[in-house]
């Protein structure tokens, strides 16, 4: 079990690391609430090696290193739709939901429900994958994560 003091210490360290990252990237004020930047999970198969490099180099200090080790959920959103609860209750096996998005449109690449890029669906052996076609700059990603 963790004590409240342990939890508070981790939260203070995380906030300091976020502030350090914001300062290293530039443009964000300490304490602005910007979220962590995700990196590829070790051991995860990637169809093509990443070729994106940050638009502006930034110094990676000890606080930033802690942020870069955090694991965050990466979401690929196919489409989105709002529905009334009454309609959801009526759904069952075989129900087809139609979305406004076209089949050949790019999918949203998201972290913490914030869009950070886009890509197209691909097949990787017997699994789904995404080929990233657009990725926001480091500054845009941090701005997006911090604007919640």
Number of C-alpha atoms within 10 A of each C-alpha: 4 6 8 9 9 11 11 11 12 12 12 12 15 19 21 18 22 25 22 24 28 26 15 16 18 13 10 19 12 16 12 14 18 22 23 26 20 16 13 13 12 6 6 7 11 13 13 8 7 10 5 11 9 12 10 10 10 13 11 14 12 12 17 21 13 16 22 17 13 13 13 14 10 16 15 20 14 16 15 10 9 6 8 7 8 8 8 9 8 8 11 8 5 6 8 8 7 9 12 8 13 9 10 8 13 21 22 22 22 19 21 15 16 19 19 23 20 20 18 18 16 12 11 12 8 6 7 9 17 19 17 18 11 15 16 16 16 20 17 14 22 23 20 20 21 16 11 11
